[in-house]
């Protein structure tokens, strides 16, 4: 459904941001956003 498609694009965007980071600080911040996003999604489905 559309929620699954939104989840995939949300994950992909955050993962790409971590991969495209220009320095360690940007990578760390992007990874934290990805981790937080994933934790929220897992929490919603419990």
C-alpha distance matrix in Angstrom:
0.0 3.8 5.5 5.5 6.7 8.9 10.2 11.2 12.9 14.5 15.9 17.1 18.8 20.6 21.6 23.0 24.9 26.6 27.5 28.9 31.0 34.6 36.2 35.9 35.3 32.3 30.9 31.4 29.8 26.7 26.6 26.9 24.1 21.8 23.3 22.8 19.1 18.5 20.6 18.8 15.4 17.3 19.1 16.2 15.2 18.8
3.8 0.0 3.8 5.4 5.0 6.1 8.6 9.9 10.6 12.1 14.2 15.3 16.4 18.4 19.9 21.0 22.6 24.6 25.7 26.7 28.7 32.2 34.0 33.9 33.0 29.9 28.9 29.5 27.6 24.5 24.8 25.1 21.9 20.1 21.9 21.2 17.4 17.5 19.8 17.7 14.7 17.4 19.0 16.1 15.9 19.7
5.5 3.8 0.0 3.8 5.4 5.1 6.2 8.7 10.0 10.3 12.2 14.2 15.3 16.6 18.2 19.9 21.2 22.9 24.3 25.6 27.2 30.9 32.3 31.8 30.8 28.0 26.8 27.1 25.1 22.3 22.3 22.3 19.2 17.4 18.9 17.9 14.2 14.2 16.3 14.0 11.0 13.7 15.2 12.3 12.4 16.2
5.5 5.4 3.8 0.0 3.8 5.4 5.0 6.3 8.7 9.7 10.6 12.3 14.3 15.5 16.4 18.2 20.1 21.4 22.5 24.2 26.1 29.8 31.1 30.6 30.1 27.2 25.6 26.0 24.6 21.5 21.1 21.6 18.9 16.4 17.8 17.6 14.0 13.2 15.7 14.2 10.8 12.9 15.2 13.0 12.2 15.9
6.7 5.0 5.4 3.8 0.0 3.8 5.4 5.2 6.3 8.5 10.0 10.6 12.3 14.4 15.4 16.4 18.4 20.3 21.0 22.3 24.5 28.0 29.8 29.7 29.3 26.2 24.8 25.7 24.2 20.8 20.9 21.8 18.9 16.5 18.7 18.6 14.9 14.7 17.6 16.3 13.2 15.7 18.1 16.0 15.7 19.5
8.9 6.1 5.1 5.4 3.8 0.0 3.8 5.5 5.2 6.0 8.6 9.8 10.5 12.3 14.1 15.3 16.6 18.6 19.9 20.9 22.7 26.2 27.9 27.8 26.9 23.8 22.8 23.5 21.5 18.4 18.9 19.4 16.1 14.4 16.6 16.1 12.3 12.9 15.7 13.9 11.4 14.6 16.6 14.5 15.1 18.8
10.2 8.6 6.2 5.0 5.4 3.8 0.0 3.8 5.5 5.0 6.1 8.5 9.9 10.7 12.1 14.1 15.5 16.9 18.4 19.9 21.5 25.2 26.4 25.9 25.2 22.3 20.9 21.3 19.7 16.6 16.4 16.8 14.0 11.7 13.5 13.3 9.5 9.4 12.4 11.1 8.3 11.2 13.6 12.1 12.5 16.0
11.2 9.9 8.7 6.3 5.2 5.5 3.8 0.0 3.8 5.4 5.2 6.0 8.6 10.1 10.5 12.0 14.2 15.6 16.3 18.0 20.1 23.8 25.3 25.0 24.8 21.8 20.0 21.0 19.9 16.4 16.2 17.4 14.8 12.0 14.3 15.0 11.5 10.9 14.3 13.9 11.1 13.4 16.4 15.3 15.1 18.5
12.9 10.6 10.0 8.7 6.3 5.2 5.5 3.8 0.0 3.8 5.5 5.0 6.0 8.6 9.8 10.3 12.2 14.3 15.1 16.1 18.2 21.7 23.7 23.8 23.4 20.1 18.9 20.2 18.7 15.1 15.8 17.1 14.1 12.0 15.0 15.4 11.9 12.4 15.9 15.2 13.1 15.9 18.5 17.4 17.9 21.3
14.5 12.1 10.3 9.7 8.5 6.0 5.0 5.4 3.8 0.0 3.8 5.5 5.3 6.4 8.7 10.0 10.9 12.8 14.5 15.5 16.9 20.5 22.0 21.8 21.0 17.9 16.8 17.6 15.7 12.5 13.1 13.9 10.7 8.9 11.9 11.8 8.3 9.6 12.9 12.0 10.6 13.7 15.9 15.1 16.2 19.4
15.9 14.2 12.2 10.6 10.0 8.6 6.1 5.2 5.5 3.8 0.0 3.8 5.5 5.3 6.1 8.5 10.0 10.9 12.4 14.3 15.7 19.5 20.6 20.0 19.7 16.9 15.1 15.8 14.7 11.2 11.0 12.3 9.9 7.0 9.7 10.7 7.7 7.7 11.4 11.7 10.1 12.4 15.2 15.1 15.8 18.6
17.1 15.3 14.2 12.3 10.6 9.8 8.5 6.0 5.0 5.5 3.8 0.0 3.8 5.5 5.1 6.0 8.5 10.0 10.4 12.0 14.2 17.9 19.6 19.6 19.7 16.5 14.7 16.3 15.5 11.8 12.0 14.2 11.9 9.2 12.4 13.9 11.2 11.3 15.0 15.4 13.8 16.0 18.9 18.8 19.2 22.2
18.8 16.4 15.3 14.3 12.3 10.5 9.9 8.6 6.0 5.3 5.5 3.8 0.0 3.8 5.5 5.2 6.2 8.8 9.9 10.4 12.3 15.8 17.7 18.1 17.7 14.3 13.3 15.0 13.6 9.9 11.3 13.2 10.5 8.9 12.6 13.5 11.0 12.3 15.8 15.8 14.9 17.6 20.0 19.8 20.9 23.8
20.6 18.4 16.6 15.5 14.4 12.3 10.7 10.1 8.6 6.4 5.3 5.5 3.8 0.0 3.8 5.4 5.1 6.5 8.8 10.0 10.8 14.5 15.7 15.5 14.9 11.8 10.5 11.7 10.2 6.6 7.6 9.4 7.0 5.4 9.2 10.3 8.5 9.9 13.1 13.6 13.4 15.8 18.0 18.5 19.8 22.3
21.6 19.9 18.2 16.4 15.4 14.1 12.1 10.5 9.8 8.7 6.1 5.1 5.5 3.8 0.0 3.8 5.4 5.2 6.4 8.8 10.2 13.9 15.1 14.7 15.0 12.2 9.9 11.5 11.3 7.6 7.5 10.4 9.2 6.6 9.7 12.0 10.6 10.8 14.2 15.5 14.9 16.5 19.2 20.1 20.8 23.1
23.0 21.0 19.9 18.2 16.4 15.3 14.1 12.0 10.3 10.0 8.5 6.0 5.2 5.4 3.8 0.0 3.8 5.4 4.9 6.0 8.6 12.0 14.0 14.6 15.1 11.9 10.1 12.8 12.5 8.8 9.9 13.0 11.6 9.8 13.2 15.2 13.7 14.3 17.8 18.7 18.1 20.1 22.7 23.3 24.1 26.6
24.9 22.6 21.2 20.1 18.4 16.6 15.5 14.2 12.2 10.9 10.0 8.5 6.2 5.1 5.4 3.8 0.0 3.8 5.4 5.1 6.1 9.7 11.5 12.2 12.1 8.5 7.6 10.3 9.4 6.0 8.3 10.9 9.5 9.0 12.5 14.0 13.1 14.5 17.5 18.3 18.4 20.6 22.8 23.5 24.8 27.2
26.6 24.6 22.9 21.4 20.3 18.6 16.9 15.6 14.3 12.8 10.9 10.0 8.8 6.5 5.2 5.4 3.8 0.0 3.8 5.5 5.4 9.1 9.9 9.6 10.1 7.3 4.9 7.5 7.9 4.8 5.7 9.1 9.1 8.2 10.9 13.2 13.1 13.9 16.6 18.1 18.5 20.0 22.3 23.6 24.7 26.7
27.5 25.7 24.3 22.5 21.0 19.9 18.4 16.3 15.1 14.5 12.4 10.4 9.9 8.8 6.4 4.9 5.4 3.8 0.0 3.8 5.6 8.8 10.2 10.7 12.3 9.7 7.2 10.4 11.4 8.6 9.1 12.8 12.7 11.3 14.0 16.6 16.2 16.5 19.5 21.2 21.0 22.4 25.0 26.2 27.0 29.0
28.9 26.7 25.6 24.2 22.3 20.9 19.9 18.0 16.1 15.5 14.3 12.0 10.4 10.0 8.8 6.0 5.1 5.5 3.8 0.0 3.8 6.3 9.0 10.8 11.9 8.8 7.8 11.5 11.8 9.3 11.1 14.4 13.9 13.3 16.3 18.4 17.9 18.9 21.8 23.1 23.1 25.0 27.3 28.3 29.4 31.6
31.0 28.7 27.2 26.1 24.5 22.7 21.5 20.1 18.2 16.9 15.7 14.2 12.3 10.8 10.2 8.6 6.1 5.4 5.6 3.8 0.0 3.8 5.6 7.4 8.2 5.2 5.0 8.7 9.1 7.7 9.8 12.6 12.7 13.0 15.6 17.5 17.7 19.0 21.4 22.8 23.5 25.2 27.2 28.5 29.9 31.8
34.6 32.2 30.9 29.8 28.0 26.2 25.2 23.8 21.7 20.5 19.5 17.9 15.8 14.5 13.9 12.0 9.7 9.1 8.8 6.3 3.8 0.0 3.8 7.2 8.4 6.5 7.4 10.7 11.4 11.0 13.0 15.6 16.0 16.6 19.0 20.8 21.2 22.7 24.9 26.3 27.1 28.8 30.7 32.1 33.6 35.4
36.2 34.0 32.3 31.1 29.8 27.9 26.4 25.3 23.7 22.0 20.6 19.6 17.7 15.7 15.1 14.0 11.5 9.9 10.2 9.0 5.6 3.8 0.0 3.8 5.5 5.5 6.3 8.7 10.2 10.8 12.3 14.4 15.7 16.6 18.3 20.2 21.3 22.6 24.4 26.1 27.3 28.6 30.3 32.0 33.6 35.1
35.9 33.9 31.8 30.6 29.7 27.8 25.9 25.0 23.8 21.8 20.0 19.6 18.1 15.5 14.7 14.6 12.2 9.6 10.7 10.8 7.4 7.2 3.8 0.0 3.8 5.5 5.0 6.0 8.6 9.9 10.3 12.2 14.2 15.1 16.1 18.1 19.8 20.8 22.2 24.2 25.6 26.6 28.2 30.3 31.8 32.9
35.3 33.0 30.8 30.1 29.3 26.9 25.2 24.8 23.4 21.0 19.7 19.7 17.7 14.9 15.0 15.1 12.1 10.1 12.3 11.9 8.2 8.4 5.5 3.8 0.0 3.8 5.4 5.1 6.2 8.6 9.8 10.6 12.5 14.2 15.2 16.5 18.3 19.9 21.0 22.7 24.5 25.7 26.9 28.9 30.8 31.9
32.3 29.9 28.0 27.2 26.2 23.8 22.3 21.8 20.1 17.9 16.9 16.5 14.3 11.8 12.2 11.9 8.5 7.3 9.7 8.8 5.2 6.5 5.5 5.5 3.8 0.0 3.8 5.4 5.2 6.1 8.5 9.9 10.6 12.3 14.1 15.3 16.5 18.3 19.9 21.2 22.7 24.3 25.7 27.3 29.2 30.8
30.9 28.9 26.8 25.6 24.8 22.8 20.9 20.0 18.9 16.8 15.1 14.7 13.3 10.5 9.9 10.1 7.6 4.9 7.2 7.8 5.0 7.4 6.3 5.0 5.4 3.8 0.0 3.8 5.5 5.2 6.0 8.6 9.9 10.4 12.1 14.1 15.2 16.3 18.1 20.0 21.1 22.4 24.1 25.9 27.4 28.8
31.4 29.5 27.1 26.0 25.7 23.5 21.3 21.0 20.2 17.6 15.8 16.3 15.0 11.7 11.5 12.8 10.3 7.5 10.4 11.5 8.7 10.7 8.7 6.0 5.1 5.4 3.8 0.0 3.8 5.5 5.1 6.2 8.7 9.8 10.3 12.2 14.1 15.2 16.3 18.3 20.0 20.9 22.2 24.4 26.1 27.1
29.8 27.6 25.1 24.6 24.2 21.5 19.7 19.9 18.7 15.7 14.7 15.5 13.6 10.2 11.3 12.5 9.4 7.9 11.4 11.8 9.1 11.4 10.2 8.6 6.2 5.2 5.5 3.8 0.0 3.8 5.4 5.1 6.3 8.7 9.8 10.6 12.3 14.3 15.3 16.6 18.5 20.0 21.0 22.8 24.9 26.2
26.7 24.5 22.3 21.5 20.8 18.4 16.6 16.4 15.1 12.5 11.2 11.8 9.9 6.6 7.6 8.8 6.0 4.8 8.6 9.3 7.7 11.0 10.8 9.9 8.6 6.1 5.2 5.5 3.8 0.0 3.8 5.4 5.1 6.2 8.6 9.9 10.5 12.3 14.2 15.4 16.7 18.4 19.9 21.4 23.2 24.9
26.6 24.8 22.3 21.1 20.9 18.9 16.4 16.2 15.8 13.1 11.0 12.0 11.3 7.6 7.5 9.9 8.3 5.7 9.1 11.1 9.8 13.0 12.3 10.3 9.8 8.5 6.0 5.1 5.4 3.8 0.0 3.8 5.4 5.0 6.1 8.5 9.8 10.5 12.2 14.2 15.4 16.4 18.1 20.1 21.5 22.8
26.9 25.1 22.3 21.6 21.8 19.4 16.8 17.4 17.1 13.9 12.3 14.2 13.2 9.4 10.4 13.0 10.9 9.1 12.8 14.4 12.6 15.6 14.4 12.2 10.6 9.9 8.6 6.2 5.1 5.4 3.8 0.0 3.8 5.4 5.0 6.0 8.4 9.8 10.4 12.2 14.2 15.3 16.3 18.4 20.3 21.4
24.1 21.9 19.2 18.9 18.9 16.1 14.0 14.8 14.1 10.7 9.9 11.9 10.5 7.0 9.2 11.6 9.5 9.1 12.7 13.9 12.7 16.0 15.7 14.2 12.5 10.6 9.9 8.7 6.3 5.1 5.4 3.8 0.0 3.8 5.4 5.1 6.0 8.5 9.9 10.6 12.4 14.3 15.3 16.7 18.9 20.5
21.8 20.1 17.4 16.4 16.5 14.4 11.7 12.0 12.0 8.9 7.0 9.2 8.9 5.4 6.6 9.8 9.0 8.2 11.3 13.3 13.0 16.6 16.6 15.1 14.2 12.3 10.4 9.8 8.7 6.2 5.0 5.4 3.8 0.0 3.8 5.5 5.1 6.1 8.6 10.0 10.7 12.3 14.2 15.6 17.1 18.8
23.3 21.9 18.9 17.8 18.7 16.6 13.5 14.3 15.0 11.9 9.7 12.4 12.6 9.2 9.7 13.2 12.5 10.9 14.0 16.3 15.6 19.0 18.3 16.1 15.2 14.1 12.1 10.3 9.8 8.6 6.1 5.0 5.4 3.8 0.0 3.8 5.5 5.2 6.1 8.7 10.0 10.6 12.1 14.4 15.8 16.9
22.8 21.2 17.9 17.6 18.6 16.1 13.3 15.0 15.4 11.8 10.7 13.9 13.5 10.3 12.0 15.2 14.0 13.2 16.6 18.4 17.5 20.8 20.2 18.1 16.5 15.3 14.1 12.2 10.6 9.9 8.5 6.0 5.1 5.5 3.8 0.0 3.8 5.5 5.1 6.2 8.7 10.0 10.5 12.5 14.7 15.8
19.1 17.4 14.2 14.0 14.9 12.3 9.5 11.5 11.9 8.3 7.7 11.2 11.0 8.5 10.6 13.7 13.1 13.1 16.2 17.9 17.7 21.2 21.3 19.8 18.3 16.5 15.2 14.1 12.3 10.5 9.8 8.4 6.0 5.1 5.5 3.8 0.0 3.8 5.5 5.3 6.4 8.8 10.0 10.9 13.0 14.9
18.5 17.5 14.2 13.2 14.7 12.9 9.4 10.9 12.4 9.6 7.7 11.3 12.3 9.9 10.8 14.3 14.5 13.9 16.5 18.9 19.0 22.7 22.6 20.8 19.9 18.3 16.3 15.2 14.3 12.3 10.5 9.8 8.5 6.1 5.2 5.5 3.8 0.0 3.8 5.4 5.1 6.2 8.5 10.0 11.1 12.8
20.6 19.8 16.3 15.7 17.6 15.7 12.4 14.3 15.9 12.9 11.4 15.0 15.8 13.1 14.2 17.8 17.5 16.6 19.5 21.8 21.4 24.9 24.4 22.2 21.0 19.9 18.1 16.3 15.3 14.2 12.2 10.4 9.9 8.6 6.1 5.1 5.5 3.8 0.0 3.8 5.5 5.2 6.0 8.6 10.2 10.9
18.8 17.7 14.0 14.2 16.3 13.9 11.1 13.9 15.2 12.0 11.7 15.4 15.8 13.6 15.5 18.7 18.3 18.1 21.2 23.1 22.8 26.3 26.1 24.2 22.7 21.2 20.0 18.3 16.6 15.4 14.2 12.2 10.6 10.0 8.7 6.2 5.3 5.4 3.8 0.0 3.8 5.5 5.1 6.3 8.9 10.4
15.4 14.7 11.0 10.8 13.2 11.4 8.3 11.1 13.1 10.6 10.1 13.8 14.9 13.4 14.9 18.1 18.4 18.5 21.0 23.1 23.5 27.1 27.3 25.6 24.5 22.7 21.1 20.0 18.5 16.7 15.4 14.2 12.4 10.7 10.0 8.7 6.4 5.1 5.5 3.8 0.0 3.8 5.4 5.2 6.7 9.2
17.3 17.4 13.7 12.9 15.7 14.6 11.2 13.4 15.9 13.7 12.4 16.0 17.6 15.8 16.5 20.1 20.6 20.0 22.4 25.0 25.2 28.8 28.6 26.6 25.7 24.3 22.4 20.9 20.0 18.4 16.4 15.3 14.3 12.3 10.6 10.0 8.8 6.2 5.2 5.5 3.8 0.0 3.8 5.5 5.4 6.6
19.1 19.0 15.2 15.2 18.1 16.6 13.6 16.4 18.5 15.9 15.2 18.9 20.0 18.0 19.2 22.7 22.8 22.3 25.0 27.3 27.2 30.7 30.3 28.2 26.9 25.7 24.1 22.2 21.0 19.9 18.1 16.3 15.3 14.2 12.1 10.5 10.0 8.5 6.0 5.1 5.4 3.8 0.0 3.8 5.5 5.5
16.2 16.1 12.3 13.0 16.0 14.5 12.1 15.3 17.4 15.1 15.1 18.8 19.8 18.5 20.1 23.3 23.5 23.6 26.2 28.3 28.5 32.1 32.0 30.3 28.9 27.3 25.9 24.4 22.8 21.4 20.1 18.4 16.7 15.6 14.4 12.5 10.9 10.0 8.6 6.3 5.2 5.5 3.8 0.0 3.8 5.8
15.2 15.9 12.4 12.2 15.7 15.1 12.5 15.1 17.9 16.2 15.8 19.2 20.9 19.8 20.8 24.1 24.8 24.7 27.0 29.4 29.9 33.6 33.6 31.8 30.8 29.2 27.4 26.1 24.9 23.2 21.5 20.3 18.9 17.1 15.8 14.7 13.0 11.1 10.2 8.9 6.7 5.4 5.5 3.8 0.0 3.8
18.8 19.7 16.2 15.9 19.5 18.8 16.0 18.5 21.3 19.4 18.6 22.2 23.8 22.3 23.1 26.6 27.2 26.7 29.0 31.6 31.8 35.4 35.1 32.9 31.9 30.8 28.8 27.1 26.2 24.9 22.8 21.4 20.5 18.8 16.9 15.8 14.9 12.8 10.9 10.4 9.2 6.6 5.5 5.8 3.8 0.0
